[in-house]
Amino acid sequence: MKVFFLDFEASSLAEVSFPIEVAWVDQSGQGERYLIRPAPDWTDWSGEAEMLHGIGRQELIRHGTPHVHVARRAVKVLAADGALVFSDSPQFDGRWLHRLLGVAGITTPLPVLHIARLYGHVCEPLRQALPAPDAPAYRDAQERVRNLVREIVARAEEAEALRPRVQHRALPDAESLWRTWRLVQQGVAKAIEAGQVGG
């Protein structure tokens, strides 16, 4: 399974907001980042949002990559070979991706999934180690695995939250999702090695 971690910065959180920066990171940790030059009819702007991400509208106009080029690159990479795209805020990131592709005339469906679904996939080996459903110890083991999964994900998210990094910029935020995913993978491997599922 090929996965990408996606993040956008935007003009605001309003319905009429538009994407101003996008980044994605693949499962090897390699990423791409683009400032997006606005389309002519993208006029929404929030001073509060600008204070968070620090990107000014004039910077986008002067240094941004044309929105059509960014859209074409995004669909070429993110829609290739059945890749799955994950975000910690698919409601917003999915909307901005759809807006970016739509204004470029691209109709390729490109769903954005919640990162929790990927964590669940990573934790699947723990569930596969459960005894058979009709075994006497199944229910206790199932509850133990549920708690273990929550603990592994919470520890990974906490470790990443404590890590000093730039926030509210697309590439650092996408890289943060990738690092958390890696920490969840490591937590699952350690739990299996330590025999925390059975018994």
Residue pairs with C-beta under 8 A, 6 or more apart in sequence:
1 84
1 121
2 26
2 27
2 80
2 81
2 82
2 83
2 84
3 26
3 27
3 83
3 84
3 85
3 86
3 118
3 181
4 24
4 25
4 26
4 27
4 77
4 78
4 83
4 84
4 85
4 86
5 24
5 25
5 26
5 86
5 87
5 115
5 174
5 175
5 177
5 178
5 181
6 22
6 23
6 24
6 78
6 85
6 86
6 87
6 93
6 97
6 112
6 174
7 22
7 23
7 24
7 87
7 93
7 170
7 171
7 173
7 174
7 177
8 19
8 20
8 21
8 22
8 92
8 93
8 96
8 97
8 170
9 19
9 20
9 21
9 22
9 49
9 53
9 55
9 168
9 169
9 170
10 17
10 18
10 19
10 20
10 49
10 92
10 96
11 17
11 18
11 19
11 20
11 38
11 42
11 44
11 45
11 46
11 49
12 44
12 45
12 46
12 48
12 49
13 46
13 49
13 92
14 44
14 46
16 44
17 44
17 46
17 96
18 38
18 39
18 42
18 44
18 96
18 99
19 36
19 96
19 97
19 99
19 100
20 35
20 36
20 38
20 53
20 55
20 60
20 64
21 33
21 34
21 35
21 36
21 53
21 55
21 169
21 170
22 33
22 34
22 36
22 70
22 74
22 96
22 97
22 100
22 170
23 31
23 32
23 33
23 34
23 169
23 170
23 171
23 173
23 174
24 31
24 32
24 74
24 77
24 78
24 85
24 174
25 31
25 171
25 174
25 175
25 177
25 178
27 178
29 175
29 178
31 171
31 174
31 175
31 178
32 73
32 77
33 170
33 171
34 64
34 65
34 70
34 73
35 55
35 59
35 60
35 63
35 64
35 65
36 60
36 64
36 65
36 67
36 70
36 100
37 60
37 61
37 64
37 65
37 66
37 67
38 57
38 60
38 61
38 64
38 67
39 67
39 103
42 67
42 103
45 57
50 56
50 57
52 168
53 168
53 169
54 168
54 169
67 100
67 103
67 104
68 103
68 104
70 100
71 100
71 101
71 103
71 104
71 106
72 104
72 106
74 97
74 100
74 101
74 110
75 101
75 106
75 108
75 110
77 83
78 85
78 110
79 108
79 110
84 113
84 118
85 97
85 110
85 111
85 112
85 113
86 112
86 113
86 114
86 115
86 117
86 118
86 177
87 93
87 94
87 112
87 113
87 114
87 115
87 177
88 114
88 115
88 177
90 112
90 113
90 114
93 112
94 111
94 112
97 110
97 112
98 110
101 107
101 108
101 110
115 177
115 180
115 181
116 153
118 181
119 149
119 153
119 181
119 184
120 149
122 181
122 184
122 185
122 188
123 149
123 152
123 153
123 184
123 188
125 188
125 192
126 145
126 148
126 149
126 188
126 191
126 192
126 197
127 145
129 145
129 192
129 197
129 198
130 138
130 141
130 142
130 145
130 197
131 137
131 138
131 141
131 198
132 138
141 197
141 198
144 196
144 197
145 197
148 191
148 196
148 197
152 184
152 187
152 188
152 191
153 184
153 187
155 183
155 187
156 180
156 181
156 183
156 184
156 187
157 180
159 183
160 176
160 179
160 180
160 183
163 176
163 179
165 172
165 175
165 176
166 172
167 173
191 197
